[in-house]
Amino acid sequence: MVNSQQLQKETSAFLNKEVLAVGIFDVSLTAGKGYVAPAAAGLAAGLITKQIQKKIIKNKNNSDDEDDKEYTMGNRLLTGAIGVATGVGTQQLMKHHDAKKSGLTPIMIVAVTKNKIYLLDWKGTHNKGTGPTETLVEFNRNLVKIQNHTRALVHHTIEMKEDGNSCKIECNLGATHSNKEMNREVIALLKQN
């Protein structure tokens, strides 16, 4: 398990600011220029879906039954669902590939100061790792829009948006989960915004 006091000292020294709370979270980022990845995922999903539709129509047209040669609404819904699932899967693969290429995992340090919220790199797991060495995103606490969601009483999701940049941080605060005390402090501060 990560030592929260040590991580807070390291993060304060790195930022040259007093850090009020720090935690280790799973993070999904979307920046203004980051919309290229979803567009590419959508294009890939569209091409795959079109190939599936052609295959279904070809199979229907090779059928002996004359009434069975049309492309039904059920087939359209099926290929549409496959396209959506493919697009979502492609987008997630691209995020993980980009993070690995940069030497990062989707696990990051979230540090809260008096005026800012920082997402910093973390090389490791929820139990151990090294960081911070780089500021990935920062939000102004006075301008950021924050939405909190809780599922099953222990899974917390916080969405932050400011000037076209957005992120979603997630953690579990159950009895057996790592870093729950320090993550709880970060969540409490973000809920005050």
Order of alpha helices (4+ residues) and beta strands (2+ residues): alpha-beta-alpha-alpha-beta-beta-beta-beta-beta-beta-beta-beta-alpha
